[in-house]
Amino acid sequence: MSKSKFIHPRNSEGSFSVNNHCLRCTWCQVMEPNFFEVDRDRSFVKKQPVCQAEIEACQKVLAGCPAKAIKKE
């Protein structure tokens, strides 16, 4: 995945990302703290999911994001 100016610079390389529409509500970090982190600006993916169960967990977080800021390539 090429780094877009809209994706957090600390986002881990891979299919999941958080864009600049993030409201910093902490939804993703509360739901999946192993994969998402919130800093002073917004959330980012700190670790990409690997197995199917992890991918499904991150997809649930994506679906529930109030800002629709989590994307999957």
Backbone torsions as a table, in degrees:
resi	resn	phi	psi	omega
1	MET	NA	126.3	175.6
2	SER	-76.9	144.3	-178.4
3	LYS	-76.3	115.4	175.7
4	SER	-85.0	152.7	176.9
5	LYS	-66.5	-12.2	-179.7
6	PHE	-92.9	-10.1	179.6
7	ILE	-96.4	137.3	-179.3
8	HIS	-53.3	134.1	-177.8
9	PRO	-63.6	-21.8	178.9
10	ARG	-89.1	0.4	-179.6
11	ASN	-61.9	131.1	177.7
12	SER	-65.4	140.6	177.8
13	GLU	-62.7	133.0	178.1
14	GLY	153.8	-166.1	-171.7
15	SER	-80.0	-24.4	179.1
16	PHE	-96.6	142.0	177.6
17	SER	-151.7	164.2	175.9
18	VAL	-121.4	127.2	-178.4
19	ASN	-96.7	-175.6	-174.5
20	ASN	-77.4	6.8	174.2
21	HIS	-84.4	-3.4	-178.5
22	CYS	-57.1	133.5	179.6
23	LEU	-92.4	-3.7	-177.3
24	ARG	61.9	39.3	-177.2
25	CYS	-82.7	-13.3	-179.5
26	THR	75.5	6.8	178.5
27	TRP	-49.9	-51.4	-174.3
28	CYS	-65.7	-41.1	-179.2
29	GLN	-68.1	-38.0	177.9
30	VAL	-66.0	-42.1	-176.5
31	MET	-75.5	-41.2	-177.5
32	GLU	-140.2	74.7	-176.8
33	PRO	-66.3	-16.7	177.2
34	ASN	-74.5	-18.9	-175.5
35	PHE	-116.0	-25.2	-175.7
36	PHE	-121.1	146.0	176.5
37	GLU	-138.7	152.3	178.9
38	VAL	-118.1	128.3	174.4
39	ASP	-111.2	-164.6	-175.4
40	ARG	-69.0	-18.0	-179.3
41	ASP	-96.9	-53.0	-178.0
42	ARG	-172.3	-177.6	180.0
43	SER	-80.0	161.2	173.7
44	PHE	-152.7	162.5	177.1
45	VAL	-88.0	113.9	-178.2
46	LYS	-87.3	-22.6	179.5
47	LYS	-150.0	131.5	179.4
48	GLN	-80.0	143.3	175.8
49	PRO	-68.1	149.3	-177.6
50	VAL	-115.2	-55.7	-176.8
51	CYS	-86.3	168.7	-176.3
52	GLN	-60.4	-40.3	-179.9
53	ALA	-62.8	-40.1	178.4
54	GLU	-67.5	-41.1	178.8
55	ILE	-61.9	-44.8	179.1
56	GLU	-63.5	-38.2	178.1
57	ALA	-63.6	-43.0	178.9
58	CYS	-69.1	-32.5	176.8
59	GLN	-66.7	-34.6	176.2
60	LYS	-66.3	-39.1	176.9
61	VAL	-65.1	-44.1	177.6
62	LEU	-55.7	-46.7	-177.5
63	ALA	-64.7	-30.0	-177.5
64	GLY	-93.4	-3.3	-177.9
65	CYS	-63.0	119.6	-176.9
66	PRO	-64.3	-26.0	-179.7
67	ALA	-95.5	-4.7	-174.1
68	LYS	54.9	38.7	-176.6
69	ALA	-91.1	-13.9	178.7
70	ILE	-88.7	130.5	-177.5
71	LYS	-125.7	152.6	174.1
72	LYS	-125.8	125.7	-179.0
73	GLU	-79.9	NA	NA
